[in-house]
Amino acid sequence: MGRPYKEYLDGNKIFCCSNCRAHAADNDDIMSKAFTGRHGRAYLMKRVVNVSVGTREDRELLTGYHTIADIYCNICESYLGWKYERAYEINQRYKEGHYILERELIIKEGDW
């Protein structure tokens, strides 16, 4: 396997992997700050970069039953959150295809 491709974001407010500082998301891609992950507070994001998506699994979350896949930093392979693949309840379907980034596992970079 070769060296992973690393994407850099242009925004002024960037979230990065707390372990290796690889860019993960732009502040402009936050859909909601009112989420909870395994490690506490989390952001629902429209788009993330420099992540790989793990195996899908069905999981009972606070808001119901979902199919999710954990996401990991492409550079250091640290766990960062998950991707919503499917929501079984109609009022939760807005999450499908979007990502959770756990605040405890990312850092802020730029003009905050």
C-alpha positions as CSV (number, residue, x, y, z in Angstrom):
1,M,0.0,0.0,0.0
2,G,1.3,3.5,-0.9
3,R,1.2,6.7,1.0
4,P,-2.3,8.0,1.6
5,Y,-3.5,11.0,-0.4
6,K,-3.9,14.0,2.0
7,E,-6.5,16.7,1.1
8,Y,-6.1,20.3,2.5
9,L,-9.0,22.6,3.0
10,D,-9.0,26.3,2.2
11,G,-11.3,27.6,4.9
12,N,-10.3,29.8,7.8
13,K,-11.9,27.5,10.4
14,I,-10.8,23.9,10.0
15,F,-11.3,20.8,12.2
16,C,-8.3,18.4,12.2
17,C,-7.5,15.0,13.6
18,S,-6.2,15.6,17.1
19,N,-3.6,12.9,16.7
20,C,-1.9,13.9,13.4
21,R,-3.5,17.3,12.6
22,A,-4.7,16.1,9.1
23,H,-7.6,18.3,7.9
24,A,-11.0,16.6,8.5
25,A,-13.7,19.2,7.9
26,D,-14.5,22.9,7.4
27,N,-16.6,24.8,9.9
28,D,-19.0,25.8,7.1
29,D,-20.0,22.1,6.7
30,I,-21.6,21.8,10.2
31,M,-25.2,20.9,10.0
32,S,-25.7,20.6,13.8
33,K,-23.7,21.0,17.0
34,A,-26.4,19.2,19.0
35,F,-25.2,15.6,18.7
36,T,-23.7,13.1,21.1
37,G,-21.0,10.6,20.2
38,R,-19.2,7.8,22.2
39,H,-16.9,10.4,23.7
40,G,-19.3,13.2,24.4
41,R,-20.5,16.1,22.2
42,A,-20.3,15.8,18.5
43,Y,-21.0,17.7,15.2
44,L,-23.1,16.5,12.3
45,M,-21.2,17.3,9.2
46,K,-22.2,17.5,5.5
47,R,-18.7,16.7,4.3
48,V,-15.4,15.3,5.7
49,V,-12.0,14.7,4.1
50,N,-9.1,12.5,4.8
51,V,-11.2,9.7,6.3
52,S,-11.8,6.1,5.5
53,V,-15.1,4.5,6.1
54,G,-15.2,1.2,8.0
55,T,-17.7,-1.7,7.9
56,R,-21.4,-1.0,8.1
57,E,-23.3,-2.2,11.2
58,D,-26.7,-1.7,12.6
59,R,-26.7,0.2,15.8
60,E,-29.3,1.5,18.3
61,L,-28.5,5.1,18.9
62,L,-30.2,7.7,21.1
63,T,-32.5,8.7,18.1
64,G,-33.4,5.2,17.0
65,Y,-32.0,2.4,14.9
66,H,-29.4,3.3,12.2
67,T,-27.0,1.6,9.9
68,I,-23.6,3.4,10.4
69,A,-20.0,2.9,9.6
70,D,-17.1,4.2,11.8
71,I,-14.8,6.7,10.2
72,Y,-11.0,6.8,10.7
73,C,-8.3,9.3,9.8
74,N,-6.6,8.3,6.5
75,I,-3.2,9.4,7.8
76,C,-2.9,7.9,11.4
77,E,-6.0,5.6,11.4
78,S,-7.4,7.2,14.6
79,Y,-11.2,6.8,15.2
80,L,-13.0,10.2,14.5
81,G,-16.7,9.3,14.5
82,W,-19.1,7.6,12.1
83,K,-21.1,8.0,8.8
84,Y,-24.9,7.5,8.8
85,E,-25.6,5.1,6.0
86,R,-29.3,4.5,6.7
87,A,-31.9,5.7,9.2
88,Y,-34.9,3.5,9.8
89,E,-37.2,6.2,11.1
90,I,-38.5,8.7,8.5
91,N,-37.9,11.7,10.6
92,Q,-34.2,10.7,11.0
93,R,-33.5,10.3,7.2
94,Y,-31.9,13.7,6.9
95,K,-28.8,12.2,8.5
96,E,-28.2,9.7,5.7
97,G,-24.9,10.2,3.9
98,H,-23.7,12.6,6.6
99,Y,-21.0,12.3,9.2
100,I,-20.5,12.6,13.0
101,L,-17.2,14.1,14.2
102,E,-16.6,13.7,17.9
103,R,-15.4,16.9,19.5
104,E,-13.1,15.1,21.8
105,L,-11.2,13.6,18.9
106,I,-10.7,16.7,16.7
107,I,-8.9,20.0,17.2
108,K,-9.6,23.5,15.7
109,E,-7.1,25.1,13.4
110,G,-7.2,28.6,11.9
111,D,-8.9,31.9,12.8
112,W,-11.3,30.9,15.7
